[in-house]
Amino acid sequence: MDRSLSLELVRVTEAAALASARWMGRGKKDEADDAATSAMRDVFDTVPMKGTVVIGEGEMDEAPMLYIGEKLGTGYGPRVDVAVDPLEGTNIVAQGTWNALAVLAVADHGNLLHAPDMYMDKIAVGPEAVGTVDINAPVIENLKAVAKAKNKNIEDVVVTILNRPRHEQIISEVREAGARIKLISDGDVAGAINTAFDNTGVDILLGSGGAPEGVLSAVALKCLGGELQGKLLPQNEEEVARCKEMGIDDVDRVLMMDDLVAGDDAIFAATGVTDGELLKGVQFKGNSGTTQSVVMRAKSGTVRFLDGSHSLHKKPNLVIRED
């Protein structure tokens, strides 16, 4: 992949963030998601690549755009797999709370897991704790391993967990061990990424969330030198069959980083929609909007934070098509 593709992809997440942020706090999550998806699709059409969506908004008969199998880009440039979540945190935007992101990831063709839309058990850590955790190990053992790797007392370890009834046992075990918890309402992509940055105060992510979000998180952590392990959690025979249709024959096996995102190159881009620990959300004033984004590439290890100021008067549709 060409290095210039990184900055092209940021334009895509910026557009999705700007479009969806207009719906912040208005209680309309579907409208926010539709706005992000439409804006992302429009800008993708200008990106020099031959992309195929492998993780998107659903199948062709379920989603009007950004569906699995859809072709993206100008048709010229590198052939890549694309994973998108135009608005990671629709409920977050509707409620006006923290850590909503516009997110995408690309990798060379054939290198992203075609994750079915179901739950995945996950454990994610940053670079210091790579190789020390095991998704099959007891919670206490993983907490001890992270504490040792980061030279912390276990009481100083902070665990991010989605605030769901299904996580009551994990929450109980973490508290019994003496570690601290940051419960999040939605948005476990941000939760996973935050483990790789000291300034977020997060050390490890535990619990189950969406499998597609697991792949997106794995791309980001691959770029950052972190680690995510996952186990698919099909709820019925239909979901088991879905896994096999997508090439995952053993649904019980642990998915390691190379299973989730293979090869030595991948790009991850995200733009804040609402404020979070890592990125500021979109701010509007008059005919301008400001964004903060992060873009990273696995091959080079480069991580860029980008502040953008956008003239909504000159670019009302969030994209200018060159003649």
HUKAPE-V581620 format. One record per residue. N is the residue number from 0. RES is the residue in one small letter. NEAR is the number of other C-alpha atoms within 12 Angstrom. Layout:
N_RES_NEAR + N_RES_NEAR
This chain:
0_m_27 + 1_d_25 + 2_r_22 + 3_s_19 + 4_l_33 + 5_s_38 + 6_l_28 + 7_e_29 + 8_l_45 + 9_v_39 + 10_r_42 + 11_v_44 + 12_t_51 + 13_e_48 + 14_a_50 + 15_a_48 + 16_a_57 + 17_l_52 + 18_a_45 + 19_s_47 + 20_a_48 + 21_r_31 + 22_w_33 + 23_m_37 + 24_g_23 + 25_r_20 + 26_g_19 + 27_k_22 + 28_k_27 + 29_d_22 + 30_e_24 + 31_a_38 + 32_d_40 + 33_d_29 + 34_a_32 + 35_a_47 + 36_t_40 + 37_s_34 + 38_a_34 + 39_m_45 + 40_r_40 + 41_d_30 + 42_v_34 + 43_f_42 + 44_d_30 + 45_t_29 + 46_v_35 + 47_p_26 + 48_m_31 + 49_k_28 + 50_g_39 + 51_t_34 + 52_v_39 + 53_v_41 + 54_i_40 + 55_g_42 + 56_e_35 + 57_g_27 + 58_e_19 + 59_m_18 + 60_d_13 + 61_e_12 + 62_a_18 + 63_p_17 + 64_m_31 + 65_l_40 + 66_y_28 + 67_i_32 + 68_g_24 + 69_e_29 + 70_k_28 + 71_l_38 + 72_g_32 + 73_t_21 + 74_g_18 + 75_y_17 + 76_g_20 + 77_p_25 + 78_r_27 + 79_v_34 + 80_d_40 + 81_v_48 + 82_a_53 + 83_v_52 + 84_d_49 + 85_p_51 + 86_l_52 + 87_e_46 + 88_g_42 + 89_t_40 + 90_n_31 + 91_i_37 + 92_v_44 + 93_a_29 + 94_q_23 + 95_g_29 + 96_t_28 + 97_w_34 + 98_n_41 + 99_a_52 + 100_l_56 + 101_a_55 + 102_v_51 + 103_l_53 + 104_a_54 + 105_v_51 + 106_a_47 + 107_d_32 + 108_h_26 + 109_g_26 + 110_n_30 + 111_l_40 + 112_l_41 + 113_h_38 + 114_a_43 + 115_p_36 + 116_d_31 + 117_m_28 + 118_y_28 + 119_m_35 + 120_d_38 + 121_k_43 + 122_i_51 + 123_a_53 + 124_v_49 + 125_g_38 + 126_p_29 + 127_e_28 + 128_a_33 + 129_v_31 + 130_g_23 + 131_t_28 + 132_v_37 + 133_d_32 + 134_i_33 + 135_n_21 + 136_a_17 + 137_p_19 + 138_v_31 + 139_i_29 + 140_e_20 + 141_n_35 + 142_l_44 + 143_k_31 + 144_a_28 + 145_v_38 + 146_a_31 + 147_k_22 + 148_a_24 + 149_k_28 + 150_n_17 + 151_k_19 + 152_n_20 + 153_i_30 + 154_e_23 + 155_d_25 + 156_v_36 + 157_v_36 + 158_v_44 + 159_t_40 + 160_i_41 + 161_l_31 + 162_n_25 + 163_r_18 + 164_p_15 + 165_r_17 + 166_h_22 + 167_e_18 + 168_q_18 + 169_i_32 + 170_i_30 + 171_s_19 + 172_e_22 + 173_v_35 + 174_r_23 + 175_e_17 + 176_a_26 + 177_g_22 + 178_a_31 + 179_r_28 + 180_i_33 + 181_k_29 + 182_l_27 + 183_i_32 + 184_s_27 + 185_d_33 + 186_g_42 + 187_d_47 + 188_v_52 + 189_a_49 + 190_g_54 + 191_a_48 + 192_i_52 + 193_n_36 + 194_t_45 + 195_a_38 + 196_f_27 + 197_d_20 + 198_n_14 + 199_t_24 + 200_g_25 + 201_v_36 + 202_d_50 + 203_i_55 + 204_l_52 + 205_l_52 + 206_g_42 + 207_s_39 + 208_g_38 + 209_g_32 + 210_a_37 + 211_p_43 + 212_e_48 + 213_g_54 + 214_v_58 + 215_l_51 + 216_s_53 + 217_a_52 + 218_v_55 + 219_a_51 + 220_l_48 + 221_k_46 + 222_c_39 + 223_l_38 + 224_g_33 + 225_g_36 + 226_e_43 + 227_l_52 + 228_q_43 + 229_g_41 + 230_k_37 + 231_l_40 + 232_l_30 + 233_p_28 + 234_q_16 + 235_n_14 + 236_e_12 + 237_e_14 + 238_e_22 + 239_v_24 + 240_a_19 + 241_r_24 + 242_c_30 + 243_k_20 + 244_e_16 + 245_m_21 + 246_g_18 + 247_i_25 + 248_d_15 + 249_d_19 + 250_v_30 + 251_d_18 + 252_r_18 + 253_v_25 + 254_l_33 + 255_m_31 + 256_m_36 + 257_d_25 + 258_d_28 + 259_l_41 + 260_v_43 + 261_a_27 + 262_g_24 + 263_d_22 + 264_d_34 + 265_a_47 + 266_i_51 + 267_f_48 + 268_a_52 + 269_a_55 + 270_t_50 + 271_g_50 + 272_v_52 + 273_t_44 + 274_d_28 + 275_g_32 + 276_e_28 + 277_l_33 + 278_l_35 + 279_k_28 + 280_g_37 + 281_v_41 + 282_q_27 + 283_f_24 + 284_k_14 + 285_g_11 + 286_n_16 + 287_s_20 + 288_g_30 + 289_t_31 + 290_t_37 + 291_q_36 + 292_s_43 + 293_v_39 + 294_v_44 + 295_m_37 + 296_r_34 + 297_a_33 + 298_k_25 + 299_s_21 + 300_g_23 + 301_t_23 + 302_v_27 + 303_r_24 + 304_f_22 + 305_l_25 + 306_d_24 + 307_g_28 + 308_s_24 + 309_h_29 + 310_s_22 + 311_l_21 + 312_h_15 + 313_k_14 + 314_k_18 + 315_p_17 + 316_n_23 + 317_l_34 + 318_v_31 + 319_i_20 + 320_r_14 + 321_e_8 + 322_d_4
